[in-house]
């Protein structure tokens, strides 16, 4: 029904027309998004655990790097600025 309605207005299906480019882009995005959601599956317990472990290791590494940088630059900043 919607396709017939679009065919009755050719400026909506012409990609050279700015309105048609916007409408066709939106339709393609909606179609691709629908296909993606239909193909996605919920992770099982094993896969979820692997993802959670990988994320927590990443958080720990980034926290350690941030702590180390802060620990190194506090004395350097005090030397440059000159502590009171």
C-alpha positions as CSV (number, residue, x, y, z in Angstrom):
1,X,0.0,0.0,0.0
2,X,2.8,2.5,0.9
3,X,4.8,1.5,-2.2
4,X,1.8,2.2,-4.4
5,X,1.3,5.6,-2.7
6,X,5.0,6.4,-3.4
7,X,4.7,5.3,-7.0
8,X,1.8,7.7,-7.5
9,X,4.2,10.6,-6.6
10,X,7.3,10.3,-8.8
11,X,9.2,13.1,-7.1
12,X,9.4,10.9,-3.9
13,X,11.1,8.1,-5.7
14,X,13.6,10.2,-7.8
15,X,16.9,10.2,-6.0
16,X,18.0,13.3,-8.1
17,X,15.3,15.3,-6.4
18,X,16.3,16.4,-2.8
19,X,12.9,15.3,-1.4
20,X,13.2,12.0,-3.2
21,X,16.7,11.5,-2.0
22,X,15.6,12.1,1.6
23,X,12.6,9.8,1.4
24,X,14.5,7.0,-0.4
25,X,17.4,7.3,2.1
26,X,14.9,7.0,5.0
27,X,13.2,4.0,3.4
28,X,16.6,2.2,2.8
29,X,17.7,3.0,6.3
30,X,14.4,1.6,7.7
31,X,14.7,-1.6,5.5
32,X,18.4,-2.2,6.5
33,X,17.6,-1.6,10.2
34,X,14.7,-4.0,10.1
35,X,17.0,-6.7,8.5
36,X,19.6,-6.1,11.2
37,X,17.2,-6.4,14.1
38,X,15.8,-9.6,12.6
39,X,19.3,-11.2,12.3
40,X,20.4,-10.2,15.8
41,X,20.3,-12.9,18.4
42,X,20.5,-12.7,22.2
43,X,23.9,-13.8,23.5
44,X,23.9,-17.0,25.5
45,X,25.4,-17.2,29.0
46,X,28.9,-18.2,27.9
47,X,29.1,-15.4,25.3
48,X,27.8,-12.8,27.8
49,X,30.4,-13.9,30.4
50,X,33.2,-13.5,27.8
51,X,32.0,-10.0,26.9
52,X,31.6,-9.0,30.5
53,X,35.1,-10.2,31.4
54,X,36.6,-8.5,28.4
55,X,34.9,-5.2,29.3
56,X,36.0,-5.4,33.0
57,X,39.6,-6.1,32.0
58,X,39.5,-3.1,29.7
59,X,38.1,-0.9,32.5
60,X,40.8,-2.1,34.8
61,X,43.6,-1.5,32.3
62,X,42.3,2.0,31.5
63,X,42.0,2.8,35.2
64,X,45.5,1.6,35.9
65,X,46.8,3.8,33.1
66,X,44.9,6.8,34.3
67,X,46.2,6.3,37.9
68,X,49.8,5.9,36.7
69,X,49.6,9.0,34.6
70,X,48.2,11.0,37.5
71,X,50.8,9.5,39.9
72,X,53.6,10.5,37.6
73,X,52.4,14.0,36.7
74,X,51.6,15.2,40.2
75,X,55.3,15.5,41.2
76,X,56.2,16.9,37.7
77,X,53.5,19.6,38.0
78,X,54.8,20.5,41.5
79,X,58.3,20.9,40.2
80,X,57.2,23.1,37.3
81,X,54.8,25.2,39.2
82,X,56.8,25.3,42.4
83,X,55.3,24.1,45.6
84,X,54.7,26.5,48.5
